[in-house]
């Protein structure tokens, strides 16, 4: 009787342990399934829960089952998502240690020691591959994200450069239009006033003034066509419908035109004339053109002007002076009000583009002076 009672008690204890183990195994399987379902929302937390469940399996003697596949999924997800460094390290360490710990906890009685080691290595490989695959996916995603960001940044830089180029081109065309219109129209106005004044008393002079107006108008139209051609095609033709850019050699023709309009101009060239960069040539011509236009507009009656071109070894010097009334201080410092004085602003911009210097202001004894030094080498 005593022996029978002990046997019954032993069977009852084993039955209770088996039921508890089954309950623990069920809870572990359910929680592992939950980690797989929630691995994308909270991969780091789910990895920690999986590690804890693995420890519970070892302590509660819950053998390896298909639900342990969750460890592979969590290791891959954490490595691919690129979470905190501790999470990726925990995933790699846990994956490497899982198979050896399982082999030590539940050794195979049929396998030899070498066979046990071989089986452990084989079971470890999928965990390591999961981590390597996830890390490579993360690296690839980061690389493509960086490429997209760089492409976006380059696109924005190109747009910004395009806007700057458009603004610079508009400013350049505005300067060209100002120079063409202001000079030629002022000549036409002066000649028209003179023709109206001498129309009855000196018809021949009136006829000459009208011819000057006609020629000046044609020249203005030709330059306007050239500018419109630049706007339409982005290229300046050297022959045909559009005329070339004016250069230093045409300054003498410009002086003669101004003289025919009634302004006395003394023109001298010092040094040895030679070919200059196209930007310097155009800048020199426009400075002289604008300066003589200002002398005609602001110098008053009977104003006289002088133009000096000096060729240096490393640059071109310009000096344009008149003995008229000159201009107010605000005209050459602030640009004036209501659009006045923009010709001097344009001159400063032109000179700055070729790396030169410009000085404009009243001269001692009355009148106005504009001096510029244009280097032969462009500014960097």
PAFISE-118873 format. One record per residue (C-alpha): residue in one letter; residue number from 1; z, x, y. Coordinates in nm, 2 decimals. Last residue first. Layout:
SITE/A/NUM/Z/X/Y
...
This chain:
SITE/X/380/-6.13/3.84/8.57
SITE/X/379/-6.31/3.85/8.91
SITE/X/378/-6.68/3.92/8.92
SITE/X/377/-6.80/4.28/9.00
SITE/X/376/-7.00/4.33/9.32
SITE/X/375/-6.71/4.24/9.54
SITE/X/374/-6.75/4.00/9.83
SITE/X/373/-6.57/4.08/10.16
SITE/X/372/-6.56/3.80/10.41
SITE/X/371/-6.53/3.77/10.79
SITE/X/370/-6.54/3.45/10.99
SITE/X/369/-6.48/3.46/11.37
SITE/X/368/-6.46/3.20/11.63
SITE/X/367/-6.49/3.20/12.01
SITE/X/366/-6.27/3.32/12.28
SITE/X/365/-6.15/3.66/12.41
SITE/X/364/-5.99/3.76/12.09
SITE/X/363/-6.15/3.58/11.79
SITE/X/362/-6.03/3.25/11.66
SITE/X/361/-5.99/3.21/11.29
SITE/X/360/-6.13/3.28/10.94
SITE/X/359/-6.06/3.56/10.70
SITE/X/358/-6.21/3.55/10.35
SITE/X/357/-6.14/3.77/10.04
SITE/X/356/-6.35/3.81/9.73
SITE/X/355/-6.30/3.75/9.36
SITE/X/354/-6.63/3.56/9.30
SITE/X/353/-6.46/3.22/9.27
SITE/X/352/-6.22/3.30/9.56
SITE/X/351/-6.51/3.34/9.79
SITE/X/350/-6.65/3.00/9.70
SITE/X/349/-6.31/2.83/9.73
SITE/X/348/-6.25/2.99/10.07
SITE/X/347/-6.59/2.87/10.19
SITE/X/346/-6.53/2.52/10.06
SITE/X/345/-6.20/2.51/10.25
SITE/X/344/-6.39/2.63/10.56
SITE/X/343/-6.65/2.35/10.51
SITE/X/342/-6.37/2.09/10.46
SITE/X/341/-6.27/2.13/10.82
SITE/X/340/-6.29/1.76/10.90
SITE/X/339/-6.24/1.50/10.64
SITE/X/338/-6.04/1.26/10.84
SITE/X/337/-5.79/1.52/10.94
SITE/X/336/-5.82/1.90/10.96
SITE/X/335/-5.86/2.15/10.67
SITE/X/334/-5.50/2.27/10.70
SITE/X/333/-5.56/2.62/10.83
SITE/X/332/-5.91/2.63/10.96
SITE/X/331/-5.93/2.30/11.14
SITE/X/330/-5.56/2.29/11.21
SITE/X/329/-5.59/2.58/11.45
SITE/X/328/-5.85/2.40/11.66
SITE/X/327/-6.21/2.53/11.66
SITE/X/326/-6.40/2.78/11.87
SITE/X/325/-6.50/2.72/12.23
SITE/X/324/-6.81/2.93/12.20
SITE/X/323/-6.85/3.31/12.18
SITE/X/322/-6.96/3.32/11.82
SITE/X/321/-6.89/3.54/11.52
SITE/X/320/-7.01/3.59/11.16
SITE/X/319/-6.91/3.90/10.97
SITE/X/318/-7.01/3.95/10.61
SITE/X/317/-6.93/4.25/10.38
SITE/X/316/-7.10/4.31/10.05
SITE/X/315/-6.93/4.50/9.77
SITE/X/314/-6.87/4.82/9.58
SITE/X/313/-7.09/5.08/9.74
SITE/X/312/-7.09/4.88/10.07
SITE/X/311/-7.37/4.67/10.21
SITE/X/310/-7.29/4.53/10.55
SITE/X/309/-7.44/4.20/10.67
SITE/X/308/-7.36/4.11/11.03
SITE/X/307/-7.43/3.77/11.19
SITE/X/306/-7.39/3.71/11.56
SITE/X/305/-7.35/3.39/11.76
SITE/X/304/-7.42/3.25/12.10
SITE/X/303/-7.30/2.92/12.25
SITE/X/302/-7.49/2.78/12.54
SITE/X/301/-7.32/2.44/12.50
SITE/X/300/-7.02/2.39/12.28
SITE/X/299/-6.91/2.61/11.99
SITE/X/298/-6.79/2.32/11.76
SITE/X/297/-7.10/2.18/11.60
SITE/X/296/-7.34/2.47/11.65
SITE/X/295/-7.08/2.73/11.56
SITE/X/294/-6.97/2.53/11.26
SITE/X/293/-7.33/2.52/11.13
SITE/X/292/-7.36/2.89/11.19
SITE/X/291/-7.05/2.95/10.98
SITE/X/290/-7.16/2.71/10.70
SITE/X/289/-7.50/2.88/10.66
SITE/X/288/-7.34/3.23/10.68
SITE/X/287/-7.09/3.13/10.41
SITE/X/286/-7.35/2.95/10.20
SITE/X/285/-7.58/3.26/10.20
SITE/X/284/-7.30/3.50/10.10
SITE/X/283/-7.18/3.27/9.82
SITE/X/282/-7.53/3.23/9.68
SITE/X/281/-7.59/3.61/9.67
SITE/X/280/-7.24/3.68/9.53
SITE/X/279/-7.29/3.43/9.25
SITE/X/278/-7.64/3.57/9.17
SITE/X/277/-7.50/3.92/9.13
SITE/X/276/-7.65/4.15/9.40
SITE/X/275/-7.99/4.32/9.44
SITE/X/274/-8.01/4.59/9.70
SITE/X/273/-8.01/4.63/10.08
SITE/X/272/-7.91/4.98/10.19
SITE/X/271/-7.64/4.98/10.46
SITE/X/270/-7.62/4.76/10.77
SITE/X/269/-7.81/4.44/10.83
SITE/X/268/-7.82/4.28/11.18
SITE/X/267/-7.87/3.93/11.31
SITE/X/266/-7.81/3.82/11.67
SITE/X/265/-7.82/3.44/11.69
SITE/X/264/-7.90/3.22/11.99
SITE/X/263/-7.87/2.86/11.89
SITE/X/262/-8.15/2.63/11.99
SITE/X/261/-8.27/2.47/11.66
SITE/X/260/-8.54/2.74/11.64
SITE/X/259/-8.27/3.00/11.63
SITE/X/258/-8.10/2.82/11.34
SITE/X/257/-8.42/2.83/11.15
SITE/X/256/-8.47/3.19/11.22
SITE/X/255/-8.11/3.26/11.10
SITE/X/254/-8.18/3.07/10.78
SITE/X/253/-8.50/3.27/10.73
SITE/X/252/-8.29/3.59/10.77
SITE/X/251/-8.04/3.46/10.53
SITE/X/250/-8.31/3.41/10.27
SITE/X/249/-8.28/3.77/10.14
SITE/X/248/-7.91/3.71/10.07
SITE/X/247/-7.99/3.44/9.81
SITE/X/246/-8.08/3.07/9.79
SITE/X/245/-8.08/2.91/9.44
SITE/X/244/-8.43/2.85/9.32
SITE/X/243/-8.62/2.54/9.41
SITE/X/242/-8.66/2.24/9.17
SITE/X/241/-8.99/2.06/9.11
SITE/X/240/-9.18/2.35/8.95
SITE/X/239/-9.02/2.69/8.93
SITE/X/238/-8.69/2.85/8.87
SITE/X/237/-8.55/2.55/8.70
SITE/X/236/-8.18/2.49/8.72
SITE/X/235/-8.02/2.36/8.40
SITE/X/234/-7.76/2.10/8.32
SITE/X/233/-8.04/1.84/8.27
SITE/X/232/-7.94/1.54/8.48
SITE/X/231/-7.68/1.68/8.71
SITE/X/230/-7.86/2.01/8.76
SITE/X/229/-8.18/1.82/8.84
SITE/X/228/-7.99/1.62/9.09
SITE/X/227/-7.88/1.94/9.26
SITE/X/226/-8.24/2.07/9.26
SITE/X/225/-8.36/1.74/9.40
SITE/X/224/-8.11/1.76/9.68
SITE/X/223/-8.23/2.11/9.75
SITE/X/222/-8.58/1.99/9.78
SITE/X/221/-8.48/1.69/10.00
SITE/X/220/-8.29/1.92/10.24
SITE/X/219/-8.60/2.14/10.26
SITE/X/218/-8.82/1.85/10.33
SITE/X/217/-8.58/1.73/10.60
SITE/X/216/-8.58/2.07/10.76
SITE/X/215/-8.95/2.08/10.77
SITE/X/214/-8.98/1.74/10.93
SITE/X/213/-8.71/1.80/11.18
SITE/X/212/-8.88/2.13/11.27
SITE/X/211/-9.21/1.95/11.32
SITE/X/210/-9.04/1.70/11.54
SITE/X/209/-8.89/1.98/11.75
SITE/X/208/-9.24/2.13/11.78
SITE/X/207/-9.39/1.80/11.90
SITE/X/206/-9.11/1.76/12.15
SITE/X/205/-9.18/2.11/12.28
SITE/X/204/-9.55/2.02/12.32
SITE/X/203/-9.46/1.68/12.49
SITE/X/202/-9.27/1.86/12.77
SITE/X/201/-9.17/1.62/13.05
SITE/X/200/-9.18/1.28/12.86
SITE/X/199/-9.04/1.38/12.52
SITE/X/198/-8.82/1.66/12.66
SITE/X/197/-8.48/1.48/12.61
SITE/X/196/-8.58/1.29/12.30
SITE/X/195/-8.71/1.60/12.14
SITE/X/194/-8.39/1.79/12.22
SITE/X/193/-8.18/1.51/12.07
SITE/X/192/-8.40/1.51/11.76
SITE/X/191/-8.38/1.88/11.73
SITE/X/190/-8.00/1.88/11.74
SITE/X/189/-7.97/1.60/11.50
SITE/X/188/-8.22/1.76/11.25
SITE/X/187/-8.03/2.09/11.26
SITE/X/186/-7.70/1.91/11.20
SITE/X/185/-7.86/1.72/10.91
SITE/X/184/-7.98/2.05/10.76
SITE/X/183/-7.65/2.23/10.78
SITE/X/182/-7.41/1.95/10.69
SITE/X/181/-7.63/1.80/10.41
SITE/X/180/-7.70/2.12/10.23
SITE/X/179/-7.36/2.28/10.26
SITE/X/178/-7.17/1.96/10.18
SITE/X/177/-7.40/1.88/9.88
SITE/X/176/-7.34/2.23/9.75
SITE/X/175/-6.97/2.21/9.80
SITE/X/174/-6.96/1.87/9.63
SITE/X/173/-7.17/2.01/9.34
SITE/X/172/-6.92/2.29/9.29
SITE/X/171/-6.62/2.05/9.31
SITE/X/170/-6.78/1.82/9.06
SITE/X/169/-6.85/2.11/8.83
SITE/X/168/-6.49/2.23/8.85
SITE/X/167/-6.36/1.87/8.78
SITE/X/166/-6.60/1.84/8.48
SITE/X/165/-6.49/2.18/8.35
SITE/X/164/-6.13/2.09/8.38
SITE/X/163/-6.19/1.76/8.20
SITE/X/162/-6.38/1.94/7.92
SITE/X/161/-6.10/2.20/7.89
SITE/X/160/-5.84/1.91/7.86
SITE/X/159/-6.06/1.74/7.60
SITE/X/158/-6.10/2.07/7.41
SITE/X/157/-5.73/2.13/7.42
SITE/X/156/-5.67/1.77/7.29
SITE/X/155/-5.91/1.83/7.00
SITE/X/154/-5.75/2.17/6.93
SITE/X/153/-5.41/2.00/6.91
SITE/X/152/-5.54/1.73/6.68
SITE/X/151/-5.71/1.99/6.45
SITE/X/150/-5.39/2.19/6.44
SITE/X/149/-5.18/1.89/6.35
SITE/X/148/-5.43/1.79/6.08
SITE/X/147/-5.43/2.15/5.94
SITE/X/146/-5.05/2.16/5.95
SITE/X/145/-5.03/1.83/5.76
SITE/X/144/-5.28/1.97/5.51
SITE/X/143/-5.06/2.27/5.45
SITE/X/142/-4.74/2.06/5.43
SITE/X/141/-4.90/1.84/5.18
SITE/X/140/-5.01/2.14/4.97
SITE/X/139/-4.66/2.30/4.99
SITE/X/138/-4.50/1.97/4.88
SITE/X/137/-4.75/1.93/4.59
SITE/X/136/-4.68/2.29/4.48
SITE/X/135/-4.30/2.22/4.49
SITE/X/134/-4.34/1.91/4.28
SITE/X/133/-4.56/2.09/4.02
SITE/X/132/-4.31/2.38/4.00
SITE/X/131/-4.01/2.14/3.96
SITE/X/130/-4.18/1.94/3.69
SITE/X/129/-4.30/2.26/3.52
SITE/X/128/-3.94/2.39/3.51
SITE/X/127/-3.82/2.06/3.35
SITE/X/126/-4.11/2.05/3.10
SITE/X/125/-4.04/2.42/2.99
SITE/X/124/-3.67/2.37/2.91
SITE/X/123/-3.73/2.17/2.59
SITE/X/122/-3.96/2.44/2.45
SITE/X/121/-3.70/2.71/2.54
SITE/X/120/-3.42/2.51/2.36
SITE/X/119/-3.64/2.46/2.06
SITE/X/118/-3.71/2.83/2.04
SITE/X/117/-3.34/2.91/2.07
SITE/X/116/-3.25/2.66/1.79
SITE/X/115/-3.52/2.81/1.57
SITE/X/114/-3.39/3.15/1.63
SITE/X/113/-3.04/3.03/1.54
SITE/X/112/-3.16/2.85/1.23
SITE/X/111/-3.23/2.48/1.23
SITE/X/110/-3.09/2.23/0.98
SITE/X/109/-2.75/2.18/1.15
SITE/X/108/-2.90/2.11/1.49
SITE/X/107/-2.66/2.17/1.77
SITE/X/106/-2.53/1.88/1.98
SITE/X/105/-2.33/2.02/2.27
SITE/X/104/-2.47/2.37/2.26
SITE/X/103/-2.83/2.24/2.24
SITE/X/102/-2.76/1.98/2.51
SITE/X/101/-2.63/2.25/2.74
SITE/X/100/-2.93/2.47/2.67
SITE/X/99/-3.17/2.18/2.74
SITE/X/98/-3.01/2.08/3.07
SITE/X/97/-2.95/2.42/3.22
SITE/X/96/-3.31/2.49/3.35
SITE/X/95/-3.35/2.14/3.48
SITE/X/94/-3.01/2.14/3.65
SITE/X/93/-3.08/2.47/3.81
SITE/X/92/-3.42/2.36/3.95
SITE/X/91/-3.29/2.02/4.07
SITE/X/90/-2.98/2.17/4.22
SITE/X/89/-3.20/2.42/4.41
SITE/X/88/-3.42/2.15/4.54
SITE/X/87/-3.12/1.95/4.65
SITE/X/86/-2.94/2.24/4.81
SITE/X/85/-3.25/2.32/5.01
SITE/X/84/-3.26/1.98/5.17
SITE/X/83/-3.55/1.76/5.09
SITE/X/82/-3.91/1.87/5.03
SITE/X/81/-4.05/1.54/4.90
SITE/X/80/-4.23/1.72/4.61
SITE/X/79/-3.93/1.92/4.49
SITE/X/78/-3.70/1.61/4.51
SITE/X/77/-3.95/1.39/4.33
SITE/X/76/-4.03/1.64/4.05
SITE/X/75/-3.66/1.70/3.97
SITE/X/74/-3.59/1.32/3.99
SITE/X/73/-3.87/1.23/3.75
SITE/X/72/-3.77/1.50/3.50
SITE/X/71/-3.41/1.39/3.51
SITE/X/70/-3.51/1.03/3.46
SITE/X/69/-3.66/1.13/3.12
SITE/X/68/-3.30/1.12/3.01
SITE/X/67/-3.36/0.74/2.95
SITE/X/66/-3.55/0.84/2.63
SITE/X/65/-3.22/0.95/2.46
SITE/X/64/-3.01/1.26/2.43
SITE/X/63/-2.67/1.20/2.27
SITE/X/62/-2.38/1.03/2.43
SITE/X/61/-2.08/1.25/2.34
SITE/X/60/-1.86/1.11/2.62
SITE/X/59/-1.82/1.45/2.78
SITE/X/58/-2.18/1.56/2.75
SITE/X/57/-2.32/1.22/2.85
SITE/X/56/-2.08/1.20/3.15
SITE/X/55/-2.21/1.55/3.27
SITE/X/54/-2.57/1.41/3.25
SITE/X/53/-2.46/1.10/3.44
SITE/X/52/-2.32/1.32/3.72
SITE/X/51/-2.65/1.51/3.74
SITE/X/50/-2.84/1.19/3.76
SITE/X/49/-2.62/1.06/4.03
SITE/X/48/-2.67/1.38/4.23
SITE/X/47/-3.05/1.35/4.19
SITE/X/46/-3.03/0.98/4.30
SITE/X/45/-2.85/1.09/4.62
SITE/X/44/-3.12/1.35/4.70
SITE/X/43/-3.41/1.12/4.62
SITE/X/42/-3.29/0.83/4.83
SITE/X/41/-3.58/0.58/4.88
SITE/X/40/-3.83/0.75/4.65
SITE/X/39/-3.58/0.79/4.36
SITE/X/38/-3.46/0.43/4.37
SITE/X/37/-3.63/0.30/4.05
SITE/X/36/-3.58/0.63/3.87
SITE/X/35/-3.22/0.64/3.96
SITE/X/34/-3.17/0.28/3.84
SITE/X/33/-3.31/0.37/3.50
SITE/X/32/-3.06/0.64/3.48
SITE/X/31/-2.79/0.39/3.57
SITE/X/30/-2.89/0.15/3.30
SITE/X/29/-2.91/0.43/3.04
SITE/X/28/-2.56/0.56/3.13
SITE/X/27/-2.41/0.21/3.12
SITE/X/26/-2.55/0.15/2.78
SITE/X/25/-2.43/0.49/2.65
SITE/X/24/-2.08/0.42/2.78
SITE/X/23/-2.07/0.09/2.60
SITE/X/22/-2.20/0.24/2.28
SITE/X/21/-1.94/0.51/2.30
SITE/X/20/-1.67/0.25/2.36
SITE/X/19/-1.79/0.06/2.06
SITE/X/18/-1.80/0.37/1.84
SITE/X/17/-1.45/0.47/1.95
SITE/X/16/-1.32/0.12/1.86
SITE/X/15/-1.48/0.13/1.52
SITE/X/14/-1.35/0.47/1.45
SITE/X/13/-1.00/0.35/1.54
SITE/X/12/-1.03/0.05/1.31
SITE/X/11/-1.15/0.26/1.02
SITE/X/10/-0.85/0.49/1.05
SITE/X/9/-0.61/0.19/1.06
SITE/X/8/-0.76/0.04/0.74
SITE/X/7/-0.73/0.37/0.56
SITE/X/6/-0.36/0.41/0.67
SITE/X/5/-0.28/0.06/0.54
SITE/X/4/-0.44/0.14/0.20
SITE/X/3/-0.24/0.46/0.17
SITE/X/2/0.08/0.27/0.24
SITE/X/1/0.00/0.00/0.00
